[in-house]
Amino acid sequence: MPDWRDQIFTALKAAKIRQVGYVPDAGHARLIELCRAEPTIRAVPLTSEEEGVALAAGAWLGGQRAALLMQSSGVGNCINMLSLTKICRFPLLMLVAMRGEWAEFNPWQVPMGSKTQAVLELCDVLVYRVERLEEAAETVTAALDITYNGDLTTAVLLAQRLIGTKRWVK
Amino acid sequence: MIANDRRLDRRAAMRTLLENRGELLLVTGLGSTTWDAAAVGDDDRNFYLWGAMGAAAMIGLGLAIARPDRRVLVVTGDGEMLMGMGALATIGVQRPPNLAIAVFDNGHYGETGMQASHTKAAVELTGVADACGIKAAFDITDELGLSKFAGRLRNAATTLFARIAIRADEPPRVLPPRDGVLLKNRFRRATGIEHD
């Protein structure tokens, strides 16, 4: 059985995702590496997550599908830009690596992490949460389906428990 | 408007950029540049922003990557570009050869009461673009520079940036459609994208 991150990558490829915008996060490191190495995908590092919402809109205008990878702290940066996907009904999948929850070491991650899902839902983003490894790929595939069947914005939250606790002291 | 202000007229500048546009795809920023494009003439291949301030350049990037067969022009204002200034860094890394970004710089937030913007006081956007790796960055202050840039739009081999100094005036508003779904779908249809 391949690693769950490799399975998510396979799901993105199967859905013909052609552009992947990302702000690095340790939880996404493997997925970013796979996207960067994939010739059918243009991986675009962003300075801030809201750039990725606009990137995906442009991609769609040009006939390509895009996904956006970020940490939960980046969701707050996207709020106004999500008006673009809502008002124009641009399809977009956001993959969000959670911080500020399971055994979080850094309390500064908690204010945004604890509000990430609520913020997305206030912005009318459909939210799916993955707590178990075996659910990751099928959840991403289901989210991609509903995204492109309905021209909707969706987010898959990858729980911190799933990603693993960041080790601060070596 | 000051009588001896020799900076470019924004409507005339937009007309010059879009003259004989051919297959050029246009993205405009929230506010005056959207009215400028509509004043030149509404076109299905224009994608106007009525909100999402700071998005224009990044929409241009996503579009340019998706459509390497077409030239993509983003025209936005100094305030809109300042809000999304990180996009210049992101674009500097990607540098699609078919993308051009033109900033109409009047040093003011025209839609909100003509408050001074950062470019009036200190910030040089051409220098920012250049420092971000967009080396074909031009500071344009006259007709000749503008028409040279309009020519480069057609056949440049690298990402272009231009900061175009325009007068801080407010010509009458010309409003294009504001239904986002309509703007999106007609753009895709006009550029040969089937529904997916």
Interface residues (C-beta under 8 A of the other chain):
Chain A: R18 Q19 R42 V44 P45 L46 T47 S48 E50 E51 G52 V53 A54 L55 A56 A57 G58 A59 W60 L61 G62 G63 Q64 R65 A66 N80 M81 S83 L84 I87 C88 R89 F90 Y148
Chain B: V27 F47 L49 G51 A52 M53 G54 A55 A56 A57 M58 I59 G60 L61 G62 L63 A64 I65 A66 R67 G84 G86 A87 A89 T90 V93 Q94 G180 V181 L183 K184 F187 R188 T191 I193 D196
